[in-house]
Amino acid sequence: MAGPTECEVLVVGAGPVGLLTTLFLAKAGVDVVLIEGLPDVDESPRAMTYGPAAVIELERAEVAAEARSIGMEESDYNFRLRWITVDHKLIGEFQPEDRIHGSLDTVICGQYELSKILKSNVGKCRSAKILFNHKLAEIEDTARAVIATVETPDGKKQLSAKYLAGCDGGRSTVRKLVNLSYDGFTLPQWLVACNVRYPFKGHGFARSQFIVHPEHFCLIAKIDRTGLWRVSYNEKEHLTREEVLANVHHKFEAIFPGPKPLNKDAYKIEMLSPYRIHQRSAPSYRKGRVLLAGDAAHACSPFGGMGLTTGICDAAGLADSLIGVLRKGCDDSLLDKYADIRRQKYQDVTHKVSYNNTCVLRDTPPEKASEAEFFKMLNSSPEARRKMLENAYTLGHDFRQYWPAEQATNGTSTAINLDAKPDPPFATTTLGI
Ligand SMILES: Cc1cc2nc3c(=O)[nH]c(=O)nc-3n(C[C@H](O)[C@H](O)[C@H](O)COP(=O)(O)OP(=O)(O)OC[C@H]3O[C@@H](n4cnc5c(N)ncnc54)[C@H](O)[C@@H]3O)c2cc1C
């Protein structure tokens, strides 16, 4: 094997978190290599909505406008998140006047489209390189560097870096190689995510709605300007993957609006993928020269749009902390601060919000939903709705505040206090409106 290729930071995983970490580092002139095991960015149907704390970072990375142009039409900028019954009666919704004055427009865009935008922006940076078909296999953390052994179509290669960012998703090889556990639990159901064409709008559906039902709880939301919709519904835990796939039409029949029985020709599935849902986190997001971000560090139920929203905040925080150490004269302990603060954010915000939101959808008796505490509050208290939207900002944390004063730069700012602790009864969604 040839001697190791050297760089300042090696990022593992070209999901959105690895790509965004790389982009921020490269924009600061850090010599960064991003490796990805697949031949290109992954196209599976996953995230599409990003909460306000993530939107701040997408704006700072200068990719928010392009993402909006793919995912949103004019009318989508004022959409209101709503909750409905399985027979499509309104239970609760945000109101137009709830919008926080001066808040940034939300970003709605399929995760795979966001990844493509990020990849193209990284491609414009001279100090960054993306290597596809490069799968991390081993890590050696020496006192001076971390040396990664990577499997490629041309055999094994080594890369040496001052720091390694593990952004390689829920099954993270990095996390396993540094012996960090993934503590928590798996929810007792499947989540099936479908990208499907069906005239939901013609049947009176809004841009985004949750259905509250013990068996058929789900999210139905428009993904892009071409009339593609995301339907993410749950399935029974004991079903095999094949049984889950065989039951799709039956589920659509129960959930979809419009004439019944539902005609199989009335919809067109473009992508479909079943997932298990986890609430898990590594006990630490740092081990020596290795750091974790995104799903490699934590996982949560997608109902509430928290997973990648948190990952995007991690990416910005990790990049700013590494830039602080590599370019701004900060002590290496800034990386411990990154690890501690981001893990606390997962515990205080991401875990609670995503799990509570899933429980509201699954466990609220549908026939008495409007009497449930959450919906009573949503329907009667403008202050509570406002508080919920403000809580969505608490996921962010600006690590540039730890750079020496003369090195700090002005970034996108918000009037909201990013570090306030959320108020648990209200912290039930981060979806911006
Ligand atoms: C159905 C569904 C809907 C969701 N909706 C939302 C939403 O609306 N909003 C939201 O915020 N979140 C949502 N999420 C969560 C979101 O999809 C994840 O949080 C996000 O994918 C995490 O991004 P990541 O970059 O950390 O990891 P990933 O996207 O998993 O990327 C990891 C990358 O690492 C690569 N990799 C893995 N191992 C190696 C290796 N050994 N060497 C090299 N490369 C490797 C993988 O191939 C992959 O490309 C949803 C999730 C699901 C399942």
The ligand as a Gaussian input file, in Angstrom:
#p B3LYP/6-31G(d) Opt

LIG

0 1
 C      -38.633000       8.409000       6.245000
 C      -37.745000       9.424000       6.873000
 C      -38.119000      10.761000       6.830000
 C      -37.312000      11.719000       7.424000
 N      -37.724000      13.015000       7.388000
 C      -36.976000      13.970000       7.995000
 C      -37.347000      15.356000       7.890000
 O      -38.345000      15.723000       7.235000
 N      -36.549000      16.254000       8.515000
 C      -35.427000      15.896000       9.190000
 O      -34.745000      16.779000       9.739000
 N      -35.016000      14.602000       9.254000
 C      -35.747000      13.639000       8.670000
 N      -35.317000      12.331000       8.679000
 C      -34.000000      11.996000       9.251000
 C      -32.871000      12.174000       8.208000
 O      -33.157000      11.426000       7.052000
 C      -31.530000      11.733000       8.791000
 O      -31.356000      12.399000      10.017000
 C      -30.385000      12.056000       7.815000
 O      -30.349000      11.140000       6.753000
 C      -29.038000      12.014000       8.518000
 O      -28.050000      12.416000       7.607000
 P      -26.543000      11.928000       7.781000
 O      -25.761000      12.645000       6.732000
 O      -26.146000      12.025000       9.202000
 O      -26.579000      10.343000       7.477000
 P      -26.943000       9.580000       6.136000
 O      -27.888000      10.378000       5.331000
 O      -27.342000       8.213000       6.540000
 O      -25.577000       9.524000       5.326000
 C      -24.494000       8.721000       5.746000
 C      -23.611000       8.451000       4.547000
 O      -22.452000       7.719000       5.008000
 C      -22.130000       6.728000       4.067000
 N      -21.351000       5.675000       4.747000
 C      -21.784000       4.790000       5.658000
 N      -20.778000       3.990000       6.055000
 C      -19.661000       4.402000       5.380000
 C      -18.312000       3.969000       5.358000
 N      -17.881000       2.939000       6.121000
 N      -17.434000       4.605000       4.537000
 C      -17.850000       5.638000       3.748000
 N      -19.123000       6.077000       3.715000
 C      -20.025000       5.482000       4.530000
 C      -23.507000       6.245000       3.597000
 O      -23.416000       5.556000       2.356000
 C      -24.281000       7.562000       3.505000
 O      -24.154000       8.158000       2.236000
 C      -36.104000      11.351000       8.075000
 C      -35.725000       9.999000       8.099000
 C      -36.525000       9.049000       7.506000
 C      -36.092000       7.605000       7.542000

